[in-house]
Amino acid sequence: MDWYLNPKRIPVQAAGHFFTNFPIKDRPAIKRLKFVPLNEIPDVYQQYDDSGTLLVDNSYIPNDYNKPFAVSTRQILNGVLECGYEIF
């Protein structure tokens, strides 16, 4: 897929990533993920979109947030799925 519609119905060019369930050996970037409570994530790196979904950035992952939240593709590639989180 080359283009997709974002939640505001604006066409955006896809970055060309794909996801797999194969484990990746020697993933060095997993150490960059920061698993912290939500109240310790700086306000600059947490925002809410129009539907109320939490958007986190800069490798911050809330470990005490029970609702779905959005992370960038970089965190997924860094190994957040191997730490017990799921995509849905």
C-alpha positions in Angstrom: 0.0 0.0 0.0 1.5 3.3 -1.0 -1.1 5.7 0.5 -3.6 5.5 3.4 -6.1 7.8 5.0 -5.3 9.1 8.5 -8.1 9.6 11.1 -8.7 13.1 9.7 -9.3 11.6 6.2 -6.1 13.1 4.8 -4.1 10.9 2.4 -0.7 10.1 3.8 2.2 8.3 2.0 3.0 5.0 3.7 6.6 4.5 4.9 6.7 0.9 3.6 7.1 -1.0 6.8 5.8 -4.5 7.4 5.5 -6.6 10.6 6.2 -10.2 11.2 6.1 -12.6 14.1 9.6 -13.9 13.5 12.0 -13.1 16.4 14.9 -10.9 15.5 18.3 -11.9 17.0 20.5 -9.3 18.7 18.1 -6.5 18.7 20.2 -3.7 20.2 17.6 -1.0 20.1 15.3 -2.7 22.6 17.4 -1.1 25.3 16.3 2.3 24.1 12.6 1.6 25.1 11.6 3.4 28.3 9.0 1.5 30.3 7.7 4.0 32.9 4.4 4.9 34.6 2.2 7.2 32.7 2.7 10.1 35.1 6.5 10.0 34.6 6.3 10.5 30.9 6.9 14.1 30.0 3.9 16.0 28.8 5.8 16.8 25.6 5.8 13.1 24.6 2.2 12.3 25.5 -0.8 13.6 23.6 -4.4 12.5 22.9 -5.9 12.4 19.4 -9.5 13.4 18.5 -10.9 10.0 19.6 -9.1 10.1 23.0 -6.4 7.6 22.2 -3.1 8.2 24.0 -0.2 8.9 21.6 3.3 8.4 23.1 6.6 9.3 21.4 10.4 9.2 21.9 10.4 5.5 23.0 8.3 6.1 26.1 6.0 3.1 26.8 3.5 3.4 29.7 3.6 0.3 31.8 0.5 1.2 33.9 -1.9 2.2 31.2 -4.6 -0.4 30.6 -6.3 1.2 27.6 -5.1 1.0 24.0 -2.5 3.6 23.1 -0.6 4.5 19.9 3.2 4.3 19.5 5.3 5.1 16.4 6.6 2.5 14.1 10.1 2.9 15.5 9.1 1.5 18.9 7.5 -1.5 17.2 10.7 -2.1 15.2 12.8 -1.6 18.4 11.0 -4.6 20.0 8.0 -3.5 22.0 6.0 -6.5 20.7 8.6 -8.9 22.2 8.0 -7.3 25.6 4.4 -8.5 25.8 2.5 -5.7 23.9 0.1 -6.5 21.0 -0.9 -4.7 17.9 -4.7 -4.3 17.3 
